[in-house]
Amino acid sequence: MQYRIKEEKIKNEIELLKSVLETKRELSIANQNFEIAEAELIDYYSYQIKASKAKLDYLIKQVKSKGIQIDMINNLQIDIEKTTAV
């Protein structure tokens, strides 16, 4: 029983890390698009950047509350899509 709880915890942490990485990617794309946006789209990308930053802040708080090291996210070199809980 305890093994399943630990496995579920690891799966949840992996999903949280995936969300952080995906949000960082979304923020990067929004910033790139903002740089080349035409006048009509500047507001759109501004809101998208602000929303992505808010989401990232929330996710990082969640990561910290679970005791996961933030440096681990920045240095993540593995393909998290293929990572499975053991």
The first five atom37 places (N, CA, C, CB, O) and aatype in JSON, in Angstrom:
{
  "aatype": [12, 5, 18, 1, 9, 11, 6, 6, 11, 9, 11, 2, 6, 9, 6, 10, 10, 11, 15, 19, 10, 6, 16, 11, 1, 6, 10, 15, 9, 0, 2, 5, 2, 13, 6, 9, 0, 6, 0, 6, 10, 9, 3, 18, 18, 15, 18, 5, 9, 11, 0, 15, 11, 0, 11, 10, 3, 18, 10, 9, 11, 5, 19, 11, 15, 11, 7, 9, 5, 9, 3, 12, 9, 2, 2, 10, 5, 9, 3, 9, 6, 11, 16, 16, 0, 19],
  "atom_mask": [
    [1, 1, 1, 1, 1],
    [1, 1, 1, 1, 1],
    [1, 1, 1, 1, 1],
    [1, 1, 1, 1, 1],
    [1, 1, 1, 1, 1],
    [1, 1, 1, 1, 1],
    [1, 1, 1, 1, 1],
    [1, 1, 1, 1, 1],
    [1, 1, 1, 1, 1],
    [1, 1, 1, 1, 1],
    [1, 1, 1, 1, 1],
    [1, 1, 1, 1, 1],
    [1, 1, 1, 1, 1],
    [1, 1, 1, 1, 1],
    [1, 1, 1, 1, 1],
    [1, 1, 1, 1, 1],
    [1, 1, 1, 1, 1],
    [1, 1, 1, 1, 1],
    [1, 1, 1, 1, 1],
    [1, 1, 1, 1, 1],
    [1, 1, 1, 1, 1],
    [1, 1, 1, 1, 1],
    [1, 1, 1, 1, 1],
    [1, 1, 1, 1, 1],
    [1, 1, 1, 1, 1],
    [1, 1, 1, 1, 1],
    [1, 1, 1, 1, 1],
    [1, 1, 1, 1, 1],
    [1, 1, 1, 1, 1],
    [1, 1, 1, 1, 1],
    [1, 1, 1, 1, 1],
    [1, 1, 1, 1, 1],
    [1, 1, 1, 1, 1],
    [1, 1, 1, 1, 1],
    [1, 1, 1, 1, 1],
    [1, 1, 1, 1, 1],
    [1, 1, 1, 1, 1],
    [1, 1, 1, 1, 1],
    [1, 1, 1, 1, 1],
    [1, 1, 1, 1, 1],
    [1, 1, 1, 1, 1],
    [1, 1, 1, 1, 1],
    [1, 1, 1, 1, 1],
    [1, 1, 1, 1, 1],
    [1, 1, 1, 1, 1],
    [1, 1, 1, 1, 1],
    [1, 1, 1, 1, 1],
    [1, 1, 1, 1, 1],
    [1, 1, 1, 1, 1],
    [1, 1, 1, 1, 1],
    [1, 1, 1, 1, 1],
    [1, 1, 1, 1, 1],
    [1, 1, 1, 1, 1],
    [1, 1, 1, 1, 1],
    [1, 1, 1, 1, 1],
    [1, 1, 1, 1, 1],
    [1, 1, 1, 1, 1],
    [1, 1, 1, 1, 1],
    [1, 1, 1, 1, 1],
    [1, 1, 1, 1, 1],
    [1, 1, 1, 1, 1],
    [1, 1, 1, 1, 1],
    [1, 1, 1, 1, 1],
    [1, 1, 1, 1, 1],
    [1, 1, 1, 1, 1],
    [1, 1, 1, 1, 1],
    [1, 1, 1, 0, 1],
    [1, 1, 1, 1, 1],
    [1, 1, 1, 1, 1],
    [1, 1, 1, 1, 1],
    [1, 1, 1, 1, 1],
    [1, 1, 1, 1, 1],
    [1, 1, 1, 1, 1],
    [1, 1, 1, 1, 1],
    [1, 1, 1, 1, 1],
    [1, 1, 1, 1, 1],
    [1, 1, 1, 1, 1],
    [1, 1, 1, 1, 1],
    [1, 1, 1, 1, 1],
    [1, 1, 1, 1, 1],
    [1, 1, 1, 1, 1],
    [1, 1, 1, 1, 1],
    [1, 1, 1, 1, 1],
    [1, 1, 1, 1, 1],
    [1, 1, 1, 1, 1],
    [1, 1, 1, 1, 1]
  ],
  "atom_positions": [
    [[0.81, -1.2, 0.0], [0.0, 0.0, 0.0], [0.86, 1.26, 0.0], [-0.93, 0.0, 1.2], [0.59, 2.21, -0.74]],
    [[1.9, 1.26, 0.83], [2.76, 2.43, 0.92], [3.52, 2.64, -0.4], [3.76, 2.28, 2.1], [3.82, 3.78, -0.78]],
    [[3.83, 1.55, -1.08], [4.51, 1.63, -2.37], [3.65, 2.4, -3.37], [4.82, 0.22, -2.91], [4.16, 3.22, -4.13]],
    [[2.34, 2.14, -3.37], [1.44, 2.84, -4.3], [1.35, 4.31, -3.98], [0.04, 2.22, -4.25], [1.3, 5.14, -4.89]],
    [[1.33, 4.66, -2.71], [1.28, 6.07, -2.32], [2.53, 6.78, -2.78], [1.11, 6.21, -0.79], [2.46, 7.89, -3.3]],
    [[3.68, 6.15, -2.6], [4.95, 6.76, -3.03], [4.99, 6.88, -4.56], [6.15, 5.92, -2.52], [5.44, 7.9, -5.08]],
    [[4.53, 5.86, -5.26], [4.49, 5.89, -6.71], [3.57, 7.01, -7.21], [4.02, 4.53, -7.26], [3.91, 7.72, -8.16]],
    [[2.42, 7.17, -6.57], [1.49, 8.24, -6.94], [2.1, 9.61, -6.67], [0.16, 8.09, -6.18], [1.92, 10.54, -7.46]],
    [[2.82, 9.74, -5.57], [3.48, 11.0, -5.24], [4.52, 11.34, -6.3], [4.15, 10.92, -3.84], [4.61, 12.49, -6.74]],
    [[5.29, 10.37, -6.71], [6.31, 10.59, -7.74], [5.65, 10.98, -9.06], [7.18, 9.33, -7.92], [6.12, 11.89, -9.74]],
    [[4.58, 10.31, -9.42], [3.86, 10.65, -10.66], [3.34, 12.08, -10.61], [2.69, 9.67, -10.9], [3.43, 12.82, -11.59]],
    [[2.79, 12.48, -9.46], [2.29, 13.85, -9.31], [3.42, 14.87, -9.42], [1.57, 14.01, -7.96], [3.25, 15.92, -10.03]],
    [[4.57, 14.55, -8.84], [5.71, 15.46, -8.93], [6.22, 15.58, -10.36], [6.85, 15.0, -8.02], [6.6, 16.66, -10.8]],
    [[6.22, 14.47, -11.08], [6.63, 14.5, -12.49], [5.66, 15.35, -13.3], [6.71, 13.07, -13.06], [6.09, 16.14, -14.14]],
    [[4.36, 15.2, -13.06], [3.37, 16.01, -13.76], [3.54, 17.49, -13.45], [1.94, 15.56, -13.39], [3.39, 18.34, -14.33]],
    [[3.86, 17.8, -12.2], [4.1, 19.19, -11.81], [5.31, 19.74, -12.53], [4.29, 19.29, -10.28], [5.29, 20.87, -13.02]],
    [[6.38, 18.96, -12.6], [7.58, 19.4, -13.32], [7.3, 19.58, -14.81], [8.72, 18.38, -13.12], [7.81, 20.51, -15.44]],
    [[6.5, 18.69, -15.37], [6.11, 18.84, -16.78], [5.37, 20.16, -16.99], [5.23, 17.64, -17.24], [5.6, 20.86, -17.97]],
    [[4.48, 20.48, -16.06], [3.72, 21.73, -16.15], [4.64, 22.94, -16.08], [2.67, 21.8, -15.04], [4.45, 23.91, -16.81]],
    [[5.62, 22.89, -15.2], [6.58, 24.0, -15.09], [7.34, 24.16, -16.4], [7.57, 23.76, -13.92], [7.47, 25.27, -16.91]],
    [[7.84, 23.05, -16.92], [8.61, 23.13, -18.17], [7.75, 23.62, -19.33], [9.21, 21.77, -18.52], [8.21, 24.42, -20.14]],
    [[6.52, 23.15, -19.41], [5.62, 23.58, -20.48], [5.28, 25.06, -20.34], [4.33, 22.73, -20.47], [5.22, 25.77, -21.34]],
    [[5.07, 25.52, -19.14], [4.76, 26.94, -18.92], [5.96, 27.81, -19.25], [4.32, 27.18, -17.47], [5.81, 28.89, -19.81]],
    [[7.16, 27.35, -18.9], [8.37, 28.1, -19.27], [8.49, 28.2, -20.79], [9.63, 27.42, -18.68], [8.88, 29.24, -21.32]],
    [[8.15, 27.11, -21.48], [8.2, 27.11, -22.94], [7.17, 28.08, -23.51], [7.96, 25.7, -23.49], [7.47, 28.84, -24.43]],
    [[5.95, 28.06, -22.96], [4.89, 28.98, -23.4], [5.3, 30.44, -23.2], [3.58, 28.69, -22.65], [5.06, 31.29, -24.05]],
    [[5.92, 30.72, -22.06], [6.38, 32.07, -21.76], [7.46, 32.51, -22.75], [6.91, 32.15, -20.33], [7.45, 33.64, -23.22]],
    [[8.36, 31.62, -23.05], [9.43, 31.93, -24.0], [8.85, 32.23, -25.39], [10.42, 30.77, -24.08], [9.27, 33.18, -26.05]],
    [[7.91, 31.42, -25.81], [7.27, 31.63, -27.12], [6.51, 32.95, -27.14], [6.32, 30.47, -27.45], [6.58, 33.69, -28.12]],
    [[5.79, 33.24, -26.06], [5.03, 34.5, -26.0], [5.98, 35.7, -26.06], [4.19, 34.56, -24.7], [5.68, 36.7, -26.72]],
    [[7.12, 35.6, -25.37], [8.11, 36.68, -25.42], [8.67, 36.86, -26.83], [9.24, 36.41, -24.43], [8.84, 37.99, -27.3]],
    [[8.96, 35.76, -27.5], [9.47, 35.83, -28.87], [8.43, 36.44, -29.8], [9.87, 34.43, -29.37], [8.76, 37.28, -30.64]],
    [[7.19, 36.02, -29.66], [6.12, 36.56, -30.51], [5.88, 38.03, -30.24], [4.84, 35.77, -30.3], [5.58, 38.79, -31.16]],
    [[6.01, 38.44, -28.98], [5.82, 39.84, -28.63], [6.85, 40.71, -29.35], [5.93, 40.02, -27.1], [6.54, 41.81, -29.8]],
    [[8.07, 40.2, -29.45], [9.15, 40.97, -30.09], [8.89, 41.24, -31.57], [10.47, 40.21, -29.94], [9.35, 42.25, -32.1]],
    [[8.15, 40.38, -32.22], [7.91, 40.55, -33.66], [6.45, 40.87, -33.98], [8.33, 39.3, -34.41], [6.05, 40.91, -35.15]],
    [[5.66, 41.11, -32.93], [4.22, 41.32, -33.12], [3.93, 42.63, -33.83], [3.51, 41.29, -31.78], [4.6, 43.63, -33.63]],
    [[2.9, 42.58, -34.66], [2.38, 43.8, -35.28], [1.53, 44.52, -34.24], [1.56, 43.48, -36.58], [1.14, 43.93, -33.23]],
    [[1.24, 45.76, -34.48], [0.55, 46.62, -33.51], [-0.73, 45.99, -32.96], [0.23, 47.95, -34.14], [-1.03, 46.14, -31.77]],
    [[-1.48, 45.3, -33.8], [-2.75, 44.73, -33.37], [-2.59, 43.59, -32.37], [-3.52, 44.24, -34.58], [-3.52, 43.28, -31.63]],
    [[-1.42, 42.96, -32.34], [-1.23, 41.79, -31.48], [-0.4, 42.07, -30.23], [-0.58, 40.71, -32.27], [-0.2, 41.17, -29.42]],
    [[0.08, 43.28, -30.08], [0.92, 43.58, -28.92], [0.17, 43.36, -27.61], [1.43, 45.03, -29.0], [0.72, 42.76, -26.69]],
    [[-1.06, 43.83, -27.52], [-1.84, 43.62, -26.3], [-2.05, 42.14, -26.03], [-3.2, 44.33, -26.4], [-1.94, 41.69, -24.88]],
    [[-2.35, 41.38, -27.06], [-2.59, 39.95, -26.9], [-1.37, 39.27, -26.29], [-2.92, 39.3, -28.25], [-1.49, 38.53, -25.31]],
    [[-0.19, 39.52, -26.85], [1.02, 38.88, -26.33], [1.39, 39.42, -24.95], [2.17, 39.09, -27.28], [1.97, 38.68, -24.15]],
    [[1.08, 40.66, -24.67], [1.32, 41.21, -23.33], [0.51, 40.44, -22.29], [0.97, 42.73, -23.27], [1.03, 40.06, -21.24]],
    [[-0.77, 40.21, -22.58], [-1.62, 39.45, -21.67], [-1.16, 37.99, -21.55], [-3.08, 39.5, -22.13], [-1.19, 37.4, -20.48]],
    [[-0.74, 37.44, -22.66], [-0.26, 36.05, -22.65], [1.0, 35.92, -21.79], [0.02, 35.57, -24.09], [1.14, 34.96, -21.04]],
    [[1.9, 36.89, -21.9], [3.11, 36.89, -21.08], [2.74, 37.02, -19.6], [4.06, 38.05, -21.49], [3.26, 36.28, -18.76]],
    [[1.85, 37.94, -19.29], [1.45, 38.14, -17.89], [0.79, 36.88, -17.33], [0.49, 39.34, -17.78], [1.07, 36.5, -16.2]],
    [[-0.07, 36.25, -18.11], [-0.74, 35.03, -17.66], [0.26, 33.89, -17.45], [-1.81, 34.61, -18.68], [0.17, 33.16, -16.47]],
    [[1.19, 33.75, -18.36], [2.21, 32.69, -18.23], [3.08, 32.92, -17.01], [3.07, 32.63, -19.5], [3.44, 31.97, -16.31]],
    [[3.44, 34.18, -16.75], [4.25, 34.49, -15.56], [3.49, 34.16, -14.28], [4.67, 35.96, -15.56], [4.06, 33.61, -13.34]],
    [[2.2, 34.51, -14.25], [1.38, 34.21, -13.06], [1.28, 32.7, -12.85], [-0.03, 34.83, -13.21], [1.4, 32.22, -11.73]],
    [[1.07, 31.96, -13.93], [0.97, 30.51, -13.84], [2.3, 29.91, -13.37], [0.57, 29.9, -15.2], [2.31, 29.01, -12.53]],
    [[3.41, 30.41, -13.91], [4.72, 29.92, -13.53], [5.0, 30.2, -12.05], [5.8, 30.55, -14.41], [5.54, 29.35, -11.35]],
    [[4.64, 31.39, -11.59], [4.81, 31.72, -10.17], [4.04, 30.75, -9.29], [4.35, 33.17, -9.89], [4.56, 30.26, -8.28]],
    [[2.8, 30.47, -9.67], [1.98, 29.52, -8.92], [2.62, 28.13, -8.9], [0.56, 29.44, -9.53], [2.72, 27.5, -7.85]],
    [[3.05, 27.66, -10.06], [3.64, 26.33, -10.14], [4.92, 26.24, -9.33], [3.91, 25.96, -11.59], [5.18, 25.21, -8.7]],
    [[5.73, 27.28, -9.35], [6.97, 27.27, -8.58], [6.67, 27.22, -7.08], [7.83, 28.51, -8.92], [7.38, 26.56, -6.33]],
    [[5.63, 27.92, -6.65], [5.23, 27.82, -5.24], [4.83, 26.39, -4.9], [4.05, 28.79, -4.94], [5.16, 25.89, -3.83]],
    [[4.12, 25.73, -5.81], [3.72, 24.34, -5.59], [4.95, 23.44, -5.51], [2.79, 23.87, -6.73], [5.03, 22.55, -4.66]],
    [[5.91, 23.67, -6.39], [7.14, 22.87, -6.39], [7.87, 23.05, -5.07], [8.05, 23.28, -7.58], [8.3, 22.07, -4.46]],
    [[8.01, 24.29, -4.63], [8.71, 24.56, -3.36], [7.98, 23.93, -2.19], [8.84, 26.06, -3.14], [8.63, 23.41, -1.27]],
    [[6.66, 23.96, -2.19], [5.9, 23.4, -1.08], [6.06, 21.88, -0.99], [4.43, 23.75, -1.22], [5.87, 21.29, 0.08]],
    [[6.39, 21.26, -2.1], [6.61, 19.81, -2.11], [8.07, 19.44, -1.86], [6.17, 19.23, -3.45], [8.42, 18.27, -1.82]],
    [[8.92, 20.46, -1.68], [10.32, 20.22, -1.36], [11.18, 19.85, -2.56], [0.0, 0.0, 0.0], [12.28, 19.31, -2.39]],
    [[10.71, 20.11, -3.75], [11.48, 19.82, -4.96], [12.42, 21.0, -5.2], [10.53, 19.59, -6.21], [12.01, 22.15, -5.1]],
    [[13.67, 20.69, -5.49], [14.66, 21.74, -5.71], [14.41, 22.44, -7.04], [16.07, 21.15, -5.67], [14.3, 21.79, -8.08]],
    [[14.34, 23.77, -7.03], [14.11, 24.56, -8.24], [15.27, 24.41, -9.21], [13.89, 26.03, -7.88], [15.06, 24.4, -10.42]],
    [[16.5, 24.3, -8.7], [17.66, 24.14, -9.58], [17.53, 22.9, -10.43], [18.94, 24.08, -8.77], [18.03, 22.84, -11.55]],
    [[16.84, 21.9, -9.89], [16.63, 20.66, -10.63], [15.85, 20.93, -11.92], [15.88, 19.65, -9.76], [16.12, 20.31, -12.94]],
    [[14.9, 21.85, -11.87], [14.1, 22.17, -13.04], [14.96, 22.86, -14.08], [12.89, 23.05, -12.66], [14.88, 22.54, -15.27]],
    [[15.77, 23.81, -13.65], [16.58, 24.57, -14.59], [17.65, 23.72, -15.26], [17.24, 25.73, -13.86], [18.05, 23.99, -16.39]],
    [[18.11, 22.69, -14.57], [19.17, 21.84, -15.1], [18.65, 20.52, -15.66], [20.19, 21.57, -14.04], [19.44, 19.62, -15.97]],
    [[17.36, 20.4, -15.78], [16.76, 19.16, -16.22], [17.21, 18.83, -17.64], [15.22, 19.24, -16.15], [16.94, 19.58, -18.58]],
    [[17.89, 17.72, -17.8], [18.42, 17.32, -19.09], [17.76, 16.06, -19.62], [19.91, 17.12, -18.99], [18.11, 15.59, -20.71]],
    [[16.81, 15.51, -18.88], [16.18, 14.26, -19.32], [14.9, 14.57, -20.07], [15.89, 13.34, -18.12], [14.32, 15.65, -19.95]],
    [[14.47, 13.61, -20.84], [13.2, 13.73, -21.55], [12.09, 13.31, -20.58], [13.18, 12.86, -22.87], [11.82, 12.12, -20.42]],
    [[11.47, 14.28, -19.96], [10.51, 14.0, -18.91], [9.27, 13.27, -19.43], [10.09, 15.29, -18.23], [8.57, 12.61, -18.66]],
    [[9.01, 13.38, -20.71], [7.87, 12.67, -21.28], [8.03, 11.16, -21.18], [7.68, 13.07, -22.73], [7.04, 10.43, -21.12]],
    [[9.27, 10.68, -21.16], [9.53, 9.25, -21.13], [9.84, 8.75, -19.73], [10.67, 8.9, -22.06], [10.06, 7.55, -19.53]],
    [[9.86, 9.64, -18.76], [10.17, 9.25, -17.38], [8.96, 8.58, -16.76], [10.6, 10.48, -16.55], [7.83, 9.06, -16.87]],
    [[9.21, 7.47, -16.1], [8.14, 6.77, -15.4], [8.54, 6.59, -13.94], [7.85, 5.39, -16.07], [9.72, 6.52, -13.6]],
    [[7.56, 6.52, -13.1], [7.81, 6.3, -11.69], [8.21, 4.85, -11.47], [6.58, 6.66, -10.83], [7.64, 3.94, -12.07]],
    [[9.17, 4.65, -10.61], [9.65, 3.28, -10.29], [9.24, 2.94, -8.89], [11.19, 3.16, -10.45], [9.53, 1.84, -8.41]]
  ]
}
